[in-house]
Amino acid sequence: MTTALPGVTDELHQARRMHDRLTGVPPSDAMLDAMAEAIRSGDPVMAARFAMDGAPAVAANGHFYTTVVKNWSTPWTNEAQDAFAPLNDYSATVIGFVRDELDFRDILSADLMYVGQGAGLPAYSNSNNDHYVALENAGSNLGDANVLLRRAQSTVTGLPAEAVAGVLTSRASARAFFVDGTNRAMLRFTLLNHWCMDLEQLKDGTRPTDRIRQDISRSPGGDSRLFLNSCVDCHAGMDPLAQAFAYYDFPYPGEDELPGLELEQRKDRGQIDYASGVVQGKYLINAASFPTGYVTPNDHWTNYWRLGDNTGRIGWRLPADNSGTVDLARNPAYAEGDGAASLGRELAHTEAFAHCQVKKVFRTICARDPQPADSGTVSSVVSDFHSGGNVKQVFAQVAAYCAAHL
């Protein structure tokens, strides 16, 4: 009978648990030994990186990217927040950012996207998702830099460079959040997905009301108190931010053009529309609801949430004068900018954005939300994220912590 050395069983157990959480599959014996040795030497974060990208002489299986990061990011790409929707240009770009350790704070603004490469793959299309469905169905290893390639989004899609705003202007995002409606959905779901906050948590009825659009009645149901005590709370801050998307739409074929197809099938044939300098009609609808309300003239956004209740909630990190454009706000402490990319930078350089990424990783790897007892580790990981926006390191740090403490 052999006797296990002290601590070996625990190190192997931690390594196995870490690998399972980071990849969804058991490790090979060689990978398990390499990870356990890293833990034994006092470097559990390196053990986690072995699971993600391979250890010396031990290849990674790619499941961290094709399964875990894909499922982590896919809910952000659709209004139903379905984690099992097909791979698309939004989720593929998140995977590429994580794999290549790019600054994740650029995910909402950079002129970047990731496309596949392989025999038989259909080309990227602005009017369908076939390229990514085929890439996923082929069982491609998205951790392979020769399979998932980084490209300039403007070059691939034909959008003008000034119109590109990272995943916000991906086809999947446009299909979900620029389609129909008023484009307020793009702002709301960006906050939900990347701040982990819905509008209910951001309500502030003290903000100026001068940028609330005409389609919002000032006396809903004939009672102006509803507007003053409810509508203002969200719209005063939301409408001047959502103005950044004024030039975008996602039109799709009507039933007369594609008879017999369901609405969702017709949306699958749509493509993003960007008209520089032309405010989309959806920003001007229902003008009779309040004719003297704000008429959107351009894509110039103003962040009224820089002051008021959301100052402490959000933790703004960029200087307020990050734009240099015409000042539409009443107070110079408000940040301003033109277009989606500058808004994406404003939203991503916040404490809320950093805490949200760590919280989502914690939930994925630890299978629960952080608790008060985890606050020291969470604060440390958030601090490291601020130094370079490296989400892969967040996964590694959280996996090391949870393997030892759960």
Secondary structure, 3 states (H helix, E strand, C coil): CCCCCCCHHHHHHHHHHHHHHHHCCCCCHHHHHHHHHHHHCCCHHHHHHHHHHCECCECCCCHHHHHHHHHHHHHHHCCCCCCCCCCCHHHHHHHHHHHCCCCHHHCCCCCCEEEECCCCCCCCCCCCCHHHHHHHHCCCCCCCCCCEEEECHHHHHCCCHHHCCHHHHCHHHHHHHCCCCCCHHHHHHHHHHHCCCCHHHHCCCCCCCCCCECCCCCCHHHCHHHHHHHHHHHHHHHHHHHHHHCCEECCCCCCCCCCCCCHHHHHCCCCCEECCCCCCHHHHCCHHHCCCCECCCCCEEEEHHHCCCHHHHHCECCCCCCCCCCCCCCCCCCEEEEHHHHHHHHHHCEHHHHHHHHHHHHHHHHCCCCCHHHHHHHHHHHHHHHCCCCHHHHHHHHHHHHHHHC
